């Protein structure tokens, strides 16, 4: 384990980053994003929480984007 997630639903989780600049986790139908930083914590690279998106195209709590019939 060479990296740690900071913030969000997986705060404090250790994982193998394999040099990734961005980590996306699908949790309960939503995609949570973590971005690499230049910070270190206990010899682990820190990935900070960047937010959540709905892979269907809408933001959480809003209407999912669907085709509209005029």
Buried (B, 14 or more C-beta within 10 A) or exposed (E): EEBBBBBBEBEEBEBEBEEBEEBEBEEEEBEBBBBBEEEEEEEBBBBBBBEBBBEEEEEEEEEEEEEEEE
